[in-house]
């Protein structure tokens, strides 16, 4: 995971994640870049979508889980003539 401190920062402007602390009412933007790795093949006219990502984090040593819902759905489609064995 890489983290940027500005909204809509690019991956090139980000730094490796480091734990950080916030004071009461504090706020920190965290940009998360994700690489999707798929097994298998998407044949012609077959698609899959991603609309949320699971996230695990720790606060005061307690592990928590949540789901991040993306502002837009990502759709991956098989290319024309793509054949899967």
N, C-alpha and C positions, 0 to 999 in steps of 0.2 A: 504494500500500500504506500502511496505517496500522498503528501498533504500540501495543499496550497493555502495561504492565509487570506487570499482575496476571493471574492465571489467570481466565478467564471474564469478562474486562472487556467492556464494551459498546463499540461503535464511537464513541459520544459521549465515552467516557472515554479515547480513544486520541489519539495524536499522530502527525504525519507521520513516516515512517521516517527515522531518522538512524543512520549507522554507529556502532557501539559496540565496545568492547574488553572482553575478559574475562580475568581472571587465571587461573592454573592451577587447574583444578577448579571454575572459576566457572560459574554457570548464569544464564540470562536467559530468561524466558518471552517469547515473541513471539506475539501474537494476530494472525492474518491474516484479514482480511475479504475475501471474493471476490464479485464481481458476475459472474454468468454471462450472457453474451449469446449468443443462439442465432439462427441464420439459418434461415429457413423456418418451418414450421408443424407443430404436432403435432395431427393429426386426432383425432377422437373415438376413445377406447380405444387410442391410441398413446401410448407413454411412452418416456422416456430416463432413464438414471440417471447419477449422478456419485458415484464412490466414492474417487477419488484425484485429486490435482492435481500437475502438474509444478512444480518449484521450481528456479530457478537463483540461485546466490549466489556471492560471492567471498570467499576467505580468503587473506590475504597476496598479493592480486593474482591469484590462481589461480581461474579460473571453475570451479565445480562444479555438478553437476546431481543432483537426487534426486527422489523421488516422495513426497509426503505422502499417507498413507492416512487417510481420514476415519474417525472413530469410528462413524459411521452413514452409510449410503448415502442420498443425496438423490435422490428420484424426482420427475420433472416429468411430468405427465399432460396430455393434450389434454382440453379441456372438453367436456361434453355438447353435441352438435349442432355442434361445431367442424368446419368444412369447409376443406380446403386446396386451392388451385388448382394 
